[in-house]
Amino acid sequence: MSESAEIATRQAHTDTPGTWRNFLELTKPRVVALMMLTSVIGMLLAQPTLPGWSVLVFGNLGIALLAGAAAVINHVVDRRIDLVMARTRRRPVATGKIGSVDALVFAATLALSGMLVLVLLVNTLTAWLTLASLVGYAGIYTLFLKRATPQNIVIGGLAGAMPPLLGWTAVTGQIEGHALLLVLIIFAWTPPHFWALAIHRKEEYAKAGIPMLPVTHGNRFTEIHILLYTLMLLAVSLLPFVTHMSGLIYLTGALVLGLRFLLYAVRLLRQDDRQVALATFKYSITYLMALFVVLLVDHYIIL
């Protein structure tokens, strides 16, 4: 079956109602869960004592709803690309389990609900910052940057780096320097994280017409940049200690985690292997989760 025939066949099923699991899949729950982890940690780091339960519950609920809305829009915009790539071809909109109009109505409902929760129960600064991150990811990155430049991940990474700042502002109602350090860490982490996956999925990105760095500039160029960004990430990850935001527990954890990430980057550059790239990608997720957990532990345990 040709690609056009396959698309037509799948689109013929758009009248089939999607199950709640299909709608849940549209929100990319695993990605949102990682975002919520960094948001919660941003909240907990924002002040010496625990924030109130209402901020923890409603702040993260509102942020999660808007993040889910952005993910749904991503599914709609990328539905044709998703059919080409093995890891995404079974997505609900791509397969026609959920129609594009239904998905967009769902996204609008999530976004409106999230904004109402944040404006009415948290604060307007967090609401508008979260909306801006939705526009940045679903609009600027997904609609334009993703298809326009091999630097798409670098430029568009800011939207994905926002959750710890959002958590921080939900508690304090203001933007502060230490919160921006958390954003900077995720911003520096994003390129080596996604470029490692892009090397592993290079042929699929090329077939889909997405100008990811390995497609436009080759593996070695990308691997050099992964190494350089990993070095930058290691340096940036030490800033919380340098600025007295954290102590020795965090410094030790950041060095151990960062040096291991660096070893993955060096190994990838030397071997240029798709499986090493995948292992690097998987470790990058573990790295970010562990780094923020160590930062949180350091916040409550003073040596």
C-alpha positions in Angstrom: 0.0 0.0 0.0 1.4 3.4 -1.0 1.9 6.1 1.7 -0.9 8.2 0.3 -3.3 5.3 0.3 -2.3 4.4 3.8 -3.0 8.0 4.9 -6.4 8.0 3.1 -7.3 4.6 4.8 -6.4 5.9 8.2 -8.3 9.2 7.7 -11.4 7.2 6.7 -11.7 6.1 10.3 -11.9 9.6 11.8 -15.6 9.2 12.5 -14.8 6.3 15.0 -15.1 7.8 18.5 -11.9 7.7 20.5 -11.8 6.1 23.9 -10.6 8.0 27.0 -7.3 6.2 26.7 -6.9 7.7 23.2 -7.6 11.2 24.6 -5.2 10.6 27.5 -2.5 9.6 25.0 -2.9 12.9 23.2 -1.7 14.7 26.3 1.6 12.8 26.3 1.3 11.9 30.0 4.9 10.7 30.4 6.2 14.0 29.1 3.8 15.9 31.3 4.8 13.8 34.3 8.4 14.8 33.8 7.4 18.4 33.5 5.3 18.1 36.7 8.3 16.7 38.6 10.3 19.8 37.7 7.3 22.1 38.5 6.9 20.5 41.9 10.5 20.9 42.7 10.4 24.5 41.6 7.6 25.0 44.1 9.5 23.3 46.9 12.7 25.2 46.2 10.9 28.6 46.1 10.8 28.9 49.9 12.4 27.4 53.0 9.1 25.8 54.2 6.6 23.6 52.4 4.2 25.6 50.3 0.5 25.3 51.0 -1.5 22.3 49.7 -3.7 24.5 47.5 -0.7 25.9 45.5 0.7 22.4 45.1 -2.5 20.9 43.9 -4.0 23.7 41.8 -0.7 25.1 40.6 0.3 21.7 39.1 -3.2 21.0 37.9 -3.3 24.2 35.9 0.2 23.7 34.5 -0.5 20.1 33.6 -3.8 21.0 31.8 -2.0 23.6 29.7 0.9 21.3 29.0 -1.5 18.6 27.9 -3.3 21.1 25.6 0.0 21.9 23.9 0.7 18.2 23.5 -2.7 17.7 21.8 -2.1 20.5 19.4 1.3 18.9 18.6 -0.5 15.6 17.7 -2.8 17.5 15.3 -0.1 19.5 13.6 2.2 16.5 13.2 -0.4 14.0 12.2 1.0 13.4 8.7 4.6 13.3 10.0 3.6 10.9 12.7 2.5 8.4 10.1 6.0 8.2 8.6 7.8 7.6 11.9 7.7 4.2 13.6 7.5 5.5 17.2 4.6 7.8 16.4 2.6 6.1 13.6 0.1 4.7 16.1 -0.9 8.0 17.7 -4.6 8.6 17.9 -4.9 11.5 15.5 -2.5 10.0 13.0 -4.4 6.7 12.9 -7.8 8.4 12.8 -9.0 7.1 16.1 -9.6 10.8 17.1 -10.5 13.4 14.5 -8.5 16.6 14.2 -11.5 18.8 15.1 -12.3 16.7 18.2 -8.7 16.9 19.2 -8.6 20.7 18.9 -11.8 21.0 20.9 -10.2 18.8 23.6 -7.1 21.0 23.5 -9.2 24.2 23.8 -11.1 22.7 26.8 -7.8 21.7 28.5 -6.3 25.1 27.9 -9.3 27.1 29.1 -9.6 24.9 32.2 -6.0 25.3 33.0 -6.1 29.1 32.6 -9.2 29.3 34.9 -7.5 27.2 37.5 -4.3 29.3 37.5 -6.0 32.7 37.3 -8.7 32.0 39.9 -6.8 29.7 42.3 -3.1 30.5 41.9 -2.0 33.8 40.4 -2.1 35.6 37.0 1.7 35.7 36.5 1.8 31.9 36.5 -1.2 31.7 34.3 0.2 34.0 31.6 3.7 32.4 31.7 2.2 29.0 31.3 0.1 30.2 28.4 3.2 31.7 26.8 5.0 28.3 27.1 2.0 26.7 25.4 2.1 29.2 22.5 5.9 28.7 22.3 5.7 25.0 22.0 2.5 24.4 20.1 2.7 27.5 18.0 6.3 28.8 17.4 8.1 25.4 17.7 5.6 22.9 16.3 4.1 25.0 13.6 7.3 26.8 12.4 10.7 26.1 14.0 10.5 22.3 13.8 10.3 22.4 10.0 12.3 25.5 9.4 15.8 25.0 10.9 18.1 22.3 12.3 18.5 24.6 15.3 14.8 24.0 16.1 15.5 22.2 19.4 17.9 24.9 20.6 15.5 27.8 19.9 12.3 26.0 20.8 13.8 24.4 24.0 12.9 27.4 26.1 9.2 26.5 26.1 10.0 23.0 27.5 12.3 24.6 30.1 9.6 26.6 31.8 8.0 24.2 34.3 10.4 24.9 37.3 9.9 28.6 36.8 6.1 28.1 36.7 6.2 26.2 39.9 8.3 28.9 41.5 6.0 31.7 40.5 3.0 29.8 41.6 4.4 29.9 45.1 6.1 33.4 45.2 4.1 35.3 42.5 7.3 36.7 41.1 10.2 35.8 38.8 13.5 35.3 40.7 17.1 34.6 39.7 17.3 31.1 41.2 14.2 30.1 39.3 15.8 31.2 36.1 18.8 29.0 36.9 16.5 26.0 36.8 15.2 27.1 33.5 18.8 27.4 32.2 19.6 23.9 33.2 16.7 22.4 31.3 17.5 24.7 28.3 21.1 23.5 28.2 19.9 19.8 28.6 17.4 19.9 25.8 19.7 19.8 22.7 21.9 16.8 23.7 18.8 15.0 24.9 16.9 15.4 21.6 19.9 15.2 19.3 20.8 11.8 20.7 17.3 10.6 19.8 17.5 12.3 16.4 20.7 10.3 15.6 18.9 7.1 16.5 15.8 8.1 14.4 17.8 9.9 11.6 16.2 8.0 8.7 12.7 8.6 10.0 13.3 12.3 10.4 14.8 12.5 6.9 11.8 10.6 5.4 9.4 12.9 7.3 11.2 16.0 6.0 12.2 17.3 9.4 15.6 19.1 9.3 17.0 17.7 12.5 20.7 18.3 12.9 21.9 14.8 12.0 19.8 14.9 8.8 21.1 18.3 7.6 24.7 18.2 8.9 25.5 14.5 9.6 26.1 12.4 12.6 29.6 13.6 13.5 28.7 17.2 13.4 25.8 16.4 15.7 27.9 14.3 18.0 30.4 17.1 18.4 27.5 19.5 19.3 26.1 17.0 21.8 29.5 16.9 23.5 29.8 20.7 23.5 26.3 21.1 24.9 26.9 18.4 27.5 30.0 20.3 28.7 27.9 23.5 28.8 25.2 21.6 30.8 27.8 20.4 33.3 29.0 24.0 33.9 25.5 25.3 34.1 24.4 22.6 36.5 27.0 23.9 39.0 25.6 27.4 39.1 23.1 26.6 41.9 26.1 25.7 44.1 28.1 28.7 42.9 25.2 31.1 43.7 24.7 29.5 47.2 21.3 28.2 46.1 22.5 24.7 47.1 25.2 23.0 49.0 27.6 20.1 48.9 25.0 17.3 48.5 23.9 18.9 45.2 27.4 19.7 44.1 28.4 16.0 44.5 25.3 14.8 42.7 25.6 17.3 39.9 29.2 16.3 39.3 28.6 12.6 39.3 25.5 12.8 37.1 27.1 15.3 34.8 30.4 13.4 34.3 28.4 10.3 33.5 26.4 12.2 30.9 29.8 13.5 29.5 31.0 9.9 29.2 28.0 9.0 27.2 28.6 12.0 24.9 32.3 11.0 24.4 31.4 7.4 23.8 28.9 8.5 21.2 31.4 10.7 19.4 33.9 7.8 19.3 31.6 5.0 18.2 28.9 6.8 16.1 26.5 4.1 17.0 22.6 4.3 16.9 22.3 2.1 20.0 24.8 4.3 21.9 22.7 7.3 20.8 19.6 5.6 22.2 21.3 4.8 25.5 22.5 8.5 25.7 18.9 9.6 25.1 17.6 7.3 27.8 20.3 8.4 30.3 19.5 12.0 29.7 16.0 11.5 31.1 17.4 9.8 34.1 19.9 12.6 34.5 17.4 15.4 34.6 15.1 13.6 37.0 18.0 12.6 39.3 19.5 16.1 39.2 16.3 17.8 40.3 15.7 15.2 43.0 19.3 15.8 44.4 18.6 19.5 44.3 15.5 19.0 46.3 17.3 16.7 48.9 20.0 19.3 49.3 17.3 22.0 49.9 16.0 20.1 53.0 19.2 18.5 54.3 21.9 21.0 55.2 25.5 19.7 55.8 
